[in-house]
């Protein structure tokens, strides 16, 4: 499948947003107030390139606005956005024509390589049934891809970058397995503490 190219407004942040992930943002700079207004008026998307140590990586996520949760007198706002697609950056401009905010050209990544094998799906479902049976999960959990799983496993930014950048399905799935093993250890420790706690 040939990757498609888009021109998109960009809001660089020290975040790694993956498809399906919902993120809260506080909008306070004038340029991003303008961006929010344009996104609302045109029902459009924008990109969040990844910033690491004040350097913009050649990677970002296209996000859609889900909700404006709060608005303030000075035009600031709290919003929730959701990751849709990943992209690599072809060109970035600090300001788009007649705009305060930046943007550029991006190449959309093919997400088919993040499909999950039957084995990792079964392991994930077993993990959920054993350790999160009290939580509600979508009925189509058996059709989850690796990003769907990652959104329930609290990956940190470095883990997300590794998930995105690893070249083989085996190494990507091992990131998911390792995080499930880590969470199992944490939950077992928490249960041990609860079982050994006796109130006065």
Secondary structure, DSSP 8 states (H G I E B T S, - for coil): ----EEEEEE--BS----TT-EEEEEE-SHHHHHHHHHHHHHT--EEEEEEETTEEEEEEEEEEEEEEEEE-TTS-EEEEEEEEEEEEEEEEESS-TT-SSEEEEEEE--GGGG---HHHHHHHHHHHHHH-TTS---TTGGG--HHHHHTTTT--HHHHHHHHH--SHHHHHHHHHHHHHHHHHHHHHHHHHHHT----
